[in-house]
């Protein structure tokens, strides 16, 4: 049983030469409470991961911020003294950043913010520290966001979107209007992919405009509860702000536009007016097939001076307008299909240098039409061009 000391006990101890320290009620300022709370967050990180937080672009932004905060606490004597009694993990024994690094002088509020202290805390003086670009980035990224606790639920979505961007199933386009912000859509803002996971009830602002609270998940594992208009402003302000289109499951391009479609370019089929013997003998079969994002007439202007047009004027025999398509990938697809019929001739450019044009094929126009239809219905991957039969044939394996 533990017996508490009484006043008589204190007097007896005093006679024995033992000083009794008078107990005082411990009070802390709001600033000190916040610094301790910030240090306890670092301790929880250490308990969870078994190590101190570290700097590095490949680290989670929360870990990077904890690393910055720990460095600042180690550097400031009053901060060290404050948290030393609770440092059961020996975190203060670590080394602070080298003073040889590039330094910036930071105002009191900014440093306190890095220590987990709000700007309204009482100011302190003469605070200097080392702050790398990585640390600055960490502080900026953390603003107005928090860790997404269920990010593993969303990670596969971001991976799928990236895969679909790589394959051309999705594209990015400039953000234009607030109406594009809907649940289930992806955007790029601040260099990060953002997913609108949820949208609350639509409200009307004092200015008569619609707004709603969003849950936005970012591909770096953070999330933000922001208003629709806030996301709109962020996308408009960001010159690189983009909307990621929805996947196109069926046709690669359409015969007509619908709301939200964006013209991507034109497939063109040309015939050459060249007097080259091979061309002259097969004029109805020799076709140049390409894809352009400009008007076809502009594309073929000055054809007689360009080796790609065989240094001769051309005739446009067919065009197909595209929507929501990756022009480069489509052109490669078409050229792969007709590769067995690629024309292999050499001409001289205007400087007398030999050139082999690469986009001309010995193929009937009707087969090009057939290929376009197969592209439109999504079955083209199952076909190849057979020059011996002058038609598309089904591939056994694809």
C-alpha positions as a LaTeX table, in Angstrom:
\begin{tabular}{lrrr}
\hline
Residue & $x$ (\AA) & $y$ (\AA) & $z$ (\AA) \\
\hline
Unk1 & 0.00 & 0.00 & 0.00 \\
Unk2 & 1.40 & 3.40 & $-0.97$ \\
Unk3 & 1.17 & 6.07 & 1.70 \\
Unk4 & 0.93 & 9.71 & 0.69 \\
Unk5 & 3.26 & 12.22 & 2.33 \\
Unk6 & 1.69 & 14.58 & 4.87 \\
Unk7 & 2.97 & 17.97 & 6.05 \\
Unk8 & 4.61 & 16.24 & 9.07 \\
Unk9 & 6.40 & 13.90 & 6.72 \\
Unk10 & 7.73 & 16.86 & 4.76 \\
Unk11 & 9.02 & 18.44 & 7.96 \\
Unk12 & 10.74 & 15.21 & 9.00 \\
Unk13 & 12.40 & 14.85 & 5.60 \\
Unk14 & 13.59 & 18.43 & 5.84 \\
Unk15 & 15.25 & 17.70 & 9.19 \\
Unk16 & 16.99 & 14.76 & 7.55 \\
Unk17 & 18.42 & 17.09 & 4.90 \\
Unk18 & 16.10 & 15.95 & 2.10 \\
Unk19 & 14.63 & 18.79 & 0.14 \\
Unk20 & 11.02 & 18.37 & $-0.81$ \\
Unk21 & 10.14 & 19.81 & $-4.18$ \\
Unk22 & 6.87 & 21.63 & $-4.04$ \\
Unk23 & 4.40 & 20.23 & $-6.55$ \\
Unk24 & 3.09 & 22.75 & $-9.01$ \\
Unk25 & 0.12 & 22.45 & $-11.29$ \\
Unk26 & 1.48 & 21.96 & $-14.79$ \\
Unk27 & 0.06 & 24.40 & $-17.33$ \\
Unk28 & 0.99 & 24.69 & $-20.98$ \\
Unk29 & 0.36 & 27.33 & $-23.58$ \\
Unk30 & $-1.71$ & 26.49 & $-26.68$ \\
Unk31 & 1.54 & 26.56 & $-28.66$ \\
Unk32 & 3.17 & 23.99 & $-26.39$ \\
Unk33 & 0.10 & 21.75 & $-26.52$ \\
Unk34 & 0.17 & 21.79 & $-30.30$ \\
Unk35 & 3.89 & 21.02 & $-30.45$ \\
Unk36 & 3.39 & 18.06 & $-28.14$ \\
Unk37 & 0.44 & 16.87 & $-30.23$ \\
Unk38 & 2.58 & 17.13 & $-33.36$ \\
Unk39 & 5.36 & 15.12 & $-31.70$ \\
Unk40 & 2.85 & 12.46 & $-30.62$ \\
Unk41 & 1.79 & 12.10 & $-34.27$ \\
Unk42 & 5.42 & 11.37 & $-35.13$ \\
Unk43 & 5.55 & 8.81 & $-32.33$ \\
Unk44 & 2.46 & 7.07 & $-33.67$ \\
Unk45 & 4.14 & 6.88 & $-37.08$ \\
Unk46 & 7.21 & 5.27 & $-35.48$ \\
Unk47 & 5.05 & 2.76 & $-33.61$ \\
Unk48 & 3.28 & 1.82 & $-36.84$ \\
Unk49 & 6.34 & 1.61 & $-39.13$ \\
Unk50 & 9.13 & 0.73 & $-36.70$ \\
Unk51 & 11.35 & 3.62 & $-37.82$ \\
Unk52 & 11.59 & 7.40 & $-37.79$ \\
Unk53 & 9.98 & 9.33 & $-40.70$ \\
Unk54 & 12.35 & 10.05 & $-43.57$ \\
Unk55 & 12.68 & 12.65 & $-46.32$ \\
Unk56 & 12.46 & 11.73 & $-50.00$ \\
Unk57 & 10.30 & 12.32 & $-53.08$ \\
Unk58 & 9.30 & 8.65 & $-53.01$ \\
Unk59 & 7.93 & 8.89 & $-49.46$ \\
Unk60 & 4.31 & 9.42 & $-48.48$ \\
Unk61 & 3.68 & 13.13 & $-48.04$ \\
Unk62 & 2.67 & 12.61 & $-44.41$ \\
Unk63 & 5.95 & 10.86 & $-43.70$ \\
Unk64 & 7.83 & 13.70 & $-45.38$ \\
Unk65 & 5.98 & 16.28 & $-43.29$ \\
Unk66 & 6.61 & 14.33 & $-40.09$ \\
Unk67 & 10.31 & 14.24 & $-41.03$ \\
Unk68 & 10.31 & 18.03 & $-41.47$ \\
Unk69 & 8.52 & 18.49 & $-38.14$ \\
Unk70 & 10.96 & 16.19 & $-36.30$ \\
Unk71 & 13.95 & 18.10 & $-37.73$ \\
Unk72 & 12.47 & 21.39 & $-36.55$ \\
Unk73 & 11.83 & 20.05 & $-33.05$ \\
Unk74 & 15.38 & 18.72 & $-32.83$ \\
Unk75 & 16.78 & 22.11 & $-33.85$ \\
Unk76 & 14.84 & 24.26 & $-31.36$ \\
Unk77 & 16.08 & 24.00 & $-27.77$ \\
Unk78 & 12.73 & 24.98 & $-26.24$ \\
Unk79 & 10.93 & 22.40 & $-28.38$ \\
Unk80 & 13.42 & 19.66 & $-27.45$ \\
Unk81 & 13.02 & 20.48 & $-23.77$ \\
Unk82 & 9.25 & 20.39 & $-24.09$ \\
Unk83 & 8.94 & 16.92 & $-25.64$ \\
Unk84 & 12.01 & 15.27 & $-24.06$ \\
Unk85 & 10.04 & 13.82 & $-21.11$ \\
Unk86 & 7.78 & 11.87 & $-23.47$ \\
Unk87 & 10.50 & 10.82 & $-25.95$ \\
Unk88 & 10.49 & 7.14 & $-24.99$ \\
Unk89 & 11.59 & 6.19 & $-28.53$ \\
Unk90 & 14.79 & 8.24 & $-28.51$ \\
Unk91 & 13.72 & 10.36 & $-31.49$ \\
Unk92 & 15.52 & 13.48 & $-30.29$ \\
Unk93 & 18.87 & 11.67 & $-30.49$ \\
Unk94 & 18.80 & 11.80 & $-34.28$ \\
Unk95 & 20.73 & 14.38 & $-36.25$ \\
Unk96 & 19.18 & 17.51 & $-37.69$ \\
Unk97 & 19.78 & 18.63 & $-41.31$ \\
Unk98 & 23.28 & 19.81 & $-42.17$ \\
Unk99 & 23.77 & 23.56 & $-41.91$ \\
Unk100 & 25.66 & 23.43 & $-45.19$ \\
Unk101 & 22.39 & 22.99 & $-47.08$ \\
Unk102 & 20.75 & 25.91 & $-48.81$ \\
Unk103 & 18.84 & 27.91 & $-46.18$ \\
Unk104 & 15.82 & 30.15 & $-46.23$ \\
Unk105 & 14.78 & 32.43 & $-43.40$ \\
Unk106 & 11.22 & 31.61 & $-42.43$ \\
Unk107 & 8.80 & 33.79 & $-40.51$ \\
Unk108 & 7.56 & 32.59 & $-37.15$ \\
Unk109 & 4.09 & 31.56 & $-38.28$ \\
Unk110 & 5.40 & 29.42 & $-41.13$ \\
Unk111 & 7.81 & 27.55 & $-38.87$ \\
Unk112 & 5.14 & 27.04 & $-36.22$ \\
Unk113 & 2.86 & 25.66 & $-38.90$ \\
Unk114 & 5.50 & 23.06 & $-39.77$ \\
Unk115 & 5.67 & 22.17 & $-36.08$ \\
Unk116 & 1.93 & 21.60 & $-36.06$ \\
Unk117 & 1.18 & 25.02 & $-34.51$ \\
Unk118 & $-1.53$ & 27.24 & $-35.93$ \\
Unk119 & $-0.67$ & 30.76 & $-37.14$ \\
Unk120 & $-2.55$ & 32.46 & $-34.29$ \\
Unk121 & $-0.10$ & 31.05 & $-31.72$ \\
Unk122 & 2.06 & 33.61 & $-29.84$ \\
Unk123 & 5.14 & 34.50 & $-31.90$ \\
Unk124 & 8.66 & 33.48 & $-30.96$ \\
Unk125 & 11.81 & 35.13 & $-32.21$ \\
Unk126 & 15.03 & 34.23 & $-33.95$ \\
Unk127 & 13.88 & 31.05 & $-35.66$ \\
Unk128 & 16.02 & 29.84 & $-38.54$ \\
Unk129 & 16.17 & 26.44 & $-40.18$ \\
Unk130 & 17.15 & 24.46 & $-43.24$ \\
Unk131 & 14.29 & 23.89 & $-45.68$ \\
Unk132 & 14.79 & 21.85 & $-48.85$ \\
Unk133 & 12.61 & 21.98 & $-51.94$ \\
Unk134 & 11.26 & 18.53 & $-51.07$ \\
Unk135 & 10.13 & 19.79 & $-47.67$ \\
Unk136 & 8.46 & 22.81 & $-49.21$ \\
Unk137 & 6.61 & 20.54 & $-51.60$ \\
Unk138 & 5.49 & 18.35 & $-48.73$ \\
Unk139 & 4.09 & 21.34 & $-46.86$ \\
Unk140 & 2.24 & 22.55 & $-49.95$ \\
Unk141 & 0.76 & 19.14 & $-50.76$ \\
Unk142 & $-0.59$ & 18.67 & $-47.25$ \\
Unk143 & $-2.59$ & 21.90 & $-47.39$ \\
Unk144 & $-6.34$ & 21.36 & $-47.16$ \\
Unk145 & $-6.00$ & 17.60 & $-47.50$ \\
Unk146 & $-5.91$ & 14.63 & $-45.19$ \\
Unk147 & $-4.81$ & 11.05 & $-45.45$ \\
Unk148 & $-7.29$ & 8.80 & $-47.25$ \\
Unk149 & $-7.73$ & 5.94 & $-44.80$ \\
Unk150 & $-9.42$ & 3.66 & $-47.35$ \\
Unk151 & $-7.12$ & 4.52 & $-50.26$ \\
Unk152 & $-6.54$ & 0.83 & $-51.05$ \\
Unk153 & $-10.16$ & 0.81 & $-52.26$ \\
Unk154 & $-9.34$ & 3.50 & $-54.81$ \\
Unk155 & $-5.82$ & 2.48 & $-55.80$ \\
Unk156 & $-7.04$ & $-0.06$ & $-58.43$ \\
Unk157 & $-9.16$ & 2.68 & $-60.02$ \\
Unk158 & $-6.16$ & 4.94 & $-60.51$ \\
Unk159 & $-4.10$ & 2.05 & $-61.88$ \\
Unk160 & $-6.87$ & 1.16 & $-64.33$ \\
Unk161 & $-7.21$ & 4.76 & $-65.50$ \\
Unk162 & $-3.47$ & 4.98 & $-66.16$ \\
Unk163 & $-3.62$ & 1.74 & $-68.11$ \\
Unk164 & $-6.54$ & 3.04 & $-70.18$ \\
Unk165 & $-4.67$ & 6.29 & $-70.84$ \\
Unk166 & $-1.66$ & 4.30 & $-72.03$ \\
Unk167 & $-3.81$ & 2.19 & $-74.36$ \\
Unk168 & $-5.78$ & 5.14 & $-75.75$ \\
Unk169 & $-9.08$ & 4.01 & $-74.24$ \\
Unk170 & $-9.09$ & 7.27 & $-72.30$ \\
Unk171 & $-7.63$ & 10.66 & $-73.19$ \\
Unk172 & $-7.10$ & 13.98 & $-71.46$ \\
Unk173 & $-8.68$ & 17.18 & $-72.66$ \\
Unk174 & $-8.71$ & 20.75 & $-71.34$ \\
Unk175 & $-11.20$ & 21.33 & $-68.54$ \\
Unk176 & $-13.99$ & 23.64 & $-69.70$ \\
Unk177 & $-17.05$ & 23.77 & $-67.46$ \\
Unk178 & $-18.31$ & 22.95 & $-63.99$ \\
Unk179 & $-20.91$ & 20.55 & $-65.41$ \\
Unk180 & $-18.03$ & 18.17 & $-66.20$ \\
Unk181 & $-17.50$ & 17.62 & $-62.47$ \\
Unk182 & $-19.55$ & 14.53 & $-61.65$ \\
Unk183 & $-19.12$ & 11.52 & $-59.34$ \\
Unk184 & $-16.96$ & 8.83 & $-60.91$ \\
Unk185 & $-14.96$ & 11.20 & $-63.11$ \\
Unk186 & $-11.22$ & 11.75 & $-63.09$ \\
Unk187 & $-9.25$ & 14.98 & $-63.47$ \\
Unk188 & $-5.64$ & 16.11 & $-63.41$ \\
Unk189 & $-4.99$ & 19.07 & $-61.13$ \\
Unk190 & $-1.71$ & 20.18 & $-59.65$ \\
Unk191 & 0.01 & 17.36 & $-61.50$ \\
Unk192 & $-2.04$ & 14.70 & $-59.70$ \\
Unk193 & $-4.96$ & 12.55 & $-60.76$ \\
Unk194 & $-8.11$ & 13.39 & $-58.80$ \\
Unk195 & $-11.18$ & 11.16 & $-58.53$ \\
Unk196 & $-14.59$ & 12.54 & $-57.56$ \\
Unk197 & $-15.73$ & 9.73 & $-55.27$ \\
Unk198 & $-18.90$ & 11.33 & $-53.96$ \\
Unk199 & $-21.04$ & 14.44 & $-54.35$ \\
Unk200 & $-23.40$ & 15.79 & $-51.71$ \\
Unk201 & $-26.69$ & 17.56 & $-52.15$ \\
Unk202 & $-26.70$ & 20.39 & $-54.67$ \\
Unk203 & $-27.16$ & 23.83 & $-53.13$ \\
Unk204 & $-27.69$ & 27.34 & $-54.50$ \\
Unk205 & $-25.18$ & 30.03 & $-53.54$ \\
Unk206 & $-26.04$ & 33.63 & $-52.68$ \\
Unk207 & $-25.10$ & 34.48 & $-56.27$ \\
Unk208 & $-27.64$ & 31.97 & $-57.58$ \\
Unk209 & $-25.05$ & 29.41 & $-58.69$ \\
Unk210 & $-25.14$ & 25.69 & $-57.99$ \\
Unk211 & $-22.61$ & 24.07 & $-55.74$ \\
Unk212 & $-22.10$ & 20.80 & $-53.84$ \\
Unk213 & $-19.70$ & 19.26 & $-51.37$ \\
Unk214 & $-17.36$ & 16.68 & $-52.94$ \\
Unk215 & $-15.18$ & 13.90 & $-51.67$ \\
Unk216 & $-12.10$ & 14.04 & $-53.91$ \\
Unk217 & $-9.45$ & 11.31 & $-53.76$ \\
Unk218 & $-5.94$ & 12.03 & $-55.07$ \\
Unk219 & $-3.55$ & 9.45 & $-56.47$ \\
Unk220 & $-0.97$ & 10.22 & $-53.77$ \\
Unk221 & $-3.21$ & 8.75 & $-51.09$ \\
Unk222 & $-4.81$ & 11.93 & $-49.80$ \\
Unk223 & $-8.35$ & 13.22 & $-49.99$ \\
Unk224 & $-10.18$ & 16.52 & $-49.67$ \\
Unk225 & $-13.71$ & 17.54 & $-48.82$ \\
Unk226 & $-14.06$ & 20.49 & $-51.17$ \\
Unk227 & $-16.84$ & 22.35 & $-52.89$ \\
Unk228 & $-17.48$ & 21.78 & $-56.56$ \\
Unk229 & $-16.69$ & 25.43 & $-57.28$ \\
Unk230 & $-13.36$ & 25.07 & $-55.46$ \\
Unk231 & $-12.36$ & 22.19 & $-57.73$ \\
Unk232 & $-13.56$ & 24.18 & $-60.73$ \\
Unk233 & $-11.39$ & 27.16 & $-59.73$ \\
Unk234 & $-8.38$ & 24.91 & $-59.16$ \\
Unk235 & $-8.76$ & 23.34 & $-62.61$ \\
Unk236 & $-9.26$ & 26.71 & $-64.30$ \\
Unk237 & $-6.28$ & 28.23 & $-62.50$ \\
Unk238 & $-4.01$ & 25.31 & $-63.39$ \\
Unk239 & $-2.76$ & 25.74 & $-66.97$ \\
Unk240 & $-2.20$ & 21.99 & $-67.09$ \\
Unk241 & $-5.58$ & 21.18 & $-65.52$ \\
Unk242 & $-7.30$ & 18.46 & $-67.52$ \\
Unk243 & $-10.36$ & 16.25 & $-67.55$ \\
Unk244 & $-9.72$ & 12.55 & $-68.16$ \\
Unk245 & $-12.34$ & 11.30 & $-70.61$ \\
Unk246 & $-14.56$ & 8.33 & $-69.91$ \\
Unk247 & $-13.43$ & 5.11 & $-71.60$ \\
Unk248 & $-14.73$ & 4.51 & $-75.11$ \\
Unk249 & $-15.80$ & 0.88 & $-75.02$ \\
Unk250 & $-17.13$ & 0.58 & $-78.54$ \\
Unk251 & $-16.29$ & 2.60 & $-81.67$ \\
Unk252 & $-12.98$ & 4.36 & $-81.91$ \\
Unk253 & $-14.72$ & 7.22 & $-83.63$ \\
Unk254 & $-18.27$ & 8.15 & $-84.54$ \\
Unk255 & $-20.19$ & 9.31 & $-87.60$ \\
Unk256 & $-21.79$ & 12.09 & $-85.57$ \\
Unk257 & $-20.98$ & 14.08 & $-82.46$ \\
Unk258 & $-22.75$ & 14.02 & $-79.14$ \\
Unk259 & $-22.47$ & 16.44 & $-76.23$ \\
Unk260 & $-18.95$ & 16.36 & $-74.87$ \\
Unk261 & $-17.35$ & 14.86 & $-77.98$ \\
Unk262 & $-14.19$ & 16.51 & $-79.20$ \\
Unk263 & $-13.11$ & 16.35 & $-82.84$ \\
Unk264 & $-9.76$ & 14.62 & $-83.01$ \\
Unk265 & $-8.90$ & 14.74 & $-86.70$ \\
Unk266 & $-9.43$ & 13.05 & $-90.04$ \\
Unk267 & $-8.35$ & 9.87 & $-91.79$ \\
Unk268 & $-7.51$ & 10.79 & $-95.38$ \\
Unk269 & $-6.96$ & 8.58 & $-98.42$ \\
Unk270 & $-5.06$ & 10.10 & $-101.34$ \\
Unk271 & $-4.10$ & 9.13 & $-104.88$ \\
Unk272 & $-0.91$ & 10.41 & $-106.43$ \\
Unk273 & $-0.61$ & 12.19 & $-109.77$ \\
Unk274 & 3.04 & 11.14 & $-109.95$ \\
Unk275 & 4.37 & 9.93 & $-113.34$ \\
Unk276 & 6.51 & 7.27 & $-111.64$ \\
Unk277 & 6.02 & 4.06 & $-113.70$ \\
Unk278 & 4.82 & 1.95 & $-110.72$ \\
Unk279 & 2.34 & 4.62 & $-109.68$ \\
Unk280 & 1.12 & 5.24 & $-113.21$ \\
Unk281 & 0.49 & 1.52 & $-113.78$ \\
Unk282 & $-1.40$ & 1.08 & $-110.51$ \\
Unk283 & $-2.96$ & 4.50 & $-110.00$ \\
Unk284 & $-6.34$ & 3.12 & $-108.77$ \\
Unk285 & $-4.62$ & 0.95 & $-106.19$ \\
Unk286 & $-1.80$ & 3.16 & $-104.90$ \\
Unk287 & $-3.15$ & 5.07 & $-101.90$ \\
Unk288 & $-1.61$ & 7.16 & $-99.18$ \\
Unk289 & $-3.42$ & 6.62 & $-95.86$ \\
Unk290 & $-2.81$ & 9.01 & $-93.01$ \\
Unk291 & $-4.37$ & 10.83 & $-90.08$ \\
Unk292 & $-4.24$ & 14.59 & $-89.52$ \\
Unk293 & $-5.56$ & 17.08 & $-87.00$ \\
Unk294 & $-5.73$ & 19.89 & $-89.57$ \\
Unk295 & $-7.90$ & 20.28 & $-92.65$ \\
Unk296 & $-6.94$ & 17.81 & $-95.37$ \\
Unk297 & $-6.55$ & 20.61 & $-97.92$ \\
Unk298 & $-4.08$ & 22.33 & $-95.64$ \\
Unk299 & $-2.27$ & 19.04 & $-95.07$ \\
Unk300 & $-1.74$ & 18.43 & $-98.79$ \\
Unk301 & $-0.82$ & 22.00 & $-99.68$ \\
Unk302 & 2.50 & 22.05 & $-101.51$ \\
Unk303 & 2.41 & 18.26 & $-102.03$ \\
Unk304 & 4.61 & 18.49 & $-105.14$ \\
Unk305 & 7.47 & 19.77 & $-102.97$ \\
Unk306 & 7.21 & 17.11 & $-100.26$ \\
Unk307 & 8.82 & 13.65 & $-100.47$ \\
Unk308 & 6.04 & 12.15 & $-98.32$ \\
Unk309 & 3.68 & 12.92 & $-101.25$ \\
Unk310 & 6.17 & 11.52 & $-103.78$ \\
Unk311 & 6.99 & 15.04 & $-105.03$ \\
Unk312 & 3.68 & 15.23 & $-106.90$ \\
Unk313 & 0.18 & 16.65 & $-106.56$ \\
Unk314 & $-2.45$ & 14.37 & $-105.03$ \\
Unk315 & $-6.19$ & 13.75 & $-105.25$ \\
Unk316 & $-8.35$ & 13.29 & $-102.13$ \\
Unk317 & $-10.48$ & 10.17 & $-102.65$ \\
Unk318 & $-11.88$ & 9.60 & $-99.14$ \\
Unk319 & $-11.97$ & 11.17 & $-95.68$ \\
Unk320 & $-13.31$ & 9.95 & $-92.32$ \\
Unk321 & $-13.75$ & 12.40 & $-89.46$ \\
Unk322 & $-12.67$ & 11.24 & $-86.01$ \\
Unk323 & $-13.97$ & 11.87 & $-82.51$ \\
Unk324 & $-12.41$ & 10.98 & $-79.16$ \\
Unk325 & $-9.50$ & 9.10 & $-80.70$ \\
Unk326 & $-5.75$ & 9.03 & $-80.32$ \\
Unk327 & $-4.59$ & 10.00 & $-83.81$ \\
Unk328 & $-1.07$ & 8.61 & $-83.51$ \\
Unk329 & $-2.20$ & 5.20 & $-82.28$ \\
Unk330 & $-4.90$ & 4.98 & $-84.93$ \\
Unk331 & $-2.47$ & 5.79 & $-87.74$ \\
Unk332 & $-0.07$ & 3.12 & $-86.47$ \\
Unk333 & $-2.95$ & 0.63 & $-86.35$ \\
Unk334 & $-3.96$ & 1.31 & $-89.94$ \\
Unk335 & $-0.40$ & 1.09 & $-91.19$ \\
Unk336 & 0.10 & $-2.20$ & $-89.34$ \\
Unk337 & $-2.99$ & $-3.69$ & $-90.99$ \\
Unk338 & $-1.83$ & $-2.76$ & $-94.47$ \\
Unk339 & 1.89 & $-3.39$ & $-93.89$ \\
Unk340 & 1.92 & $-6.40$ & $-96.30$ \\
Unk341 & 0.85 & $-4.06$ & $-99.10$ \\
Unk342 & 3.20 & $-1.16$ & $-98.33$ \\
Unk343 & 4.58 & 0.39 & $-101.53$ \\
Unk344 & 8.35 & 0.10 & $-101.76$ \\
Unk345 & 9.67 & 2.60 & $-104.27$ \\
Unk346 & 12.43 & 5.17 & $-104.22$ \\
Unk347 & 12.09 & 8.73 & $-105.48$ \\
Unk348 & 14.39 & 11.74 & $-105.51$ \\
Unk349 & 13.62 & 14.80 & $-103.42$ \\
Unk350 & 14.19 & 18.29 & $-104.80$ \\
Unk351 & 17.82 & 18.17 & $-103.68$ \\
Unk352 & 18.48 & 14.93 & $-105.54$ \\
Unk353 & 18.52 & 12.75 & $-102.45$ \\
Unk354 & 16.85 & 9.30 & $-102.58$ \\
Unk355 & 13.71 & 8.97 & $-100.40$ \\
Unk356 & 11.37 & 6.01 & $-99.73$ \\
Unk357 & 7.84 & 7.29 & $-98.85$ \\
Unk358 & 6.35 & 5.19 & $-96.05$ \\
Unk359 & 2.58 & 5.85 & $-96.07$ \\
Unk360 & 1.67 & 4.53 & $-99.53$ \\
Unk361 & $-0.03$ & 1.17 & $-100.00$ \\
Unk362 & $-1.18$ & $-0.99$ & $-102.93$ \\
Unk363 & $-4.72$ & $-1.53$ & $-101.67$ \\
Unk364 & $-8.20$ & $-1.00$ & $-103.20$ \\
Unk365 & $-10.26$ & 1.88 & $-101.78$ \\
Unk366 & $-13.08$ & $-0.56$ & $-100.97$ \\
Unk367 & $-10.75$ & $-2.42$ & $-98.59$ \\
Unk368 & $-9.87$ & 0.83 & $-96.83$ \\
Unk369 & $-13.61$ & 1.41 & $-96.36$ \\
Unk370 & $-13.93$ & $-2.10$ & $-94.96$ \\
Unk371 & $-11.08$ & $-1.48$ & $-92.52$ \\
Unk372 & $-12.73$ & 1.73 & $-91.31$ \\
Unk373 & $-15.96$ & $-0.16$ & $-90.62$ \\
Unk374 & $-14.04$ & $-2.76$ & $-88.62$ \\
Unk375 & $-12.35$ & 0.02 & $-86.66$ \\
Unk376 & $-15.73$ & 1.59 & $-85.93$ \\
Unk377 & $-17.28$ & $-1.61$ & $-84.60$ \\
Unk378 & $-14.18$ & $-2.51$ & $-82.61$ \\
Unk379 & $-13.37$ & $-5.77$ & $-84.43$ \\
Unk380 & $-10.35$ & $-4.61$ & $-86.43$ \\
Unk381 & $-7.88$ & $-6.44$ & $-84.17$ \\
Unk382 & $-9.26$ & $-9.69$ & $-85.56$ \\
Unk383 & $-8.36$ & $-8.86$ & $-89.17$ \\
Unk384 & $-5.30$ & $-8.56$ & $-91.36$ \\
Unk385 & $-4.86$ & $-7.58$ & $-95.01$ \\
Unk386 & $-4.06$ & $-10.38$ & $-97.43$ \\
Unk387 & $-2.51$ & $-8.87$ & $-100.61$ \\
Unk388 & $-2.96$ & $-12.13$ & $-102.53$ \\
Unk389 & $-6.73$ & $-11.88$ & $-102.07$ \\
Unk390 & $-6.83$ & $-8.07$ & $-101.94$ \\
Unk391 & $-9.12$ & $-8.13$ & $-98.92$ \\
Unk392 & $-9.20$ & $-8.24$ & $-95.14$ \\
Unk393 & $-9.16$ & $-11.74$ & $-93.68$ \\
Unk394 & $-9.73$ & $-12.94$ & $-90.15$ \\
Unk395 & $-6.62$ & $-13.70$ & $-88.20$ \\
Unk396 & $-6.42$ & $-17.07$ & $-86.50$ \\
Unk397 & $-4.80$ & $-15.63$ & $-83.38$ \\
Unk398 & $-4.73$ & $-12.04$ & $-82.22$ \\
\hline
\end{tabular}
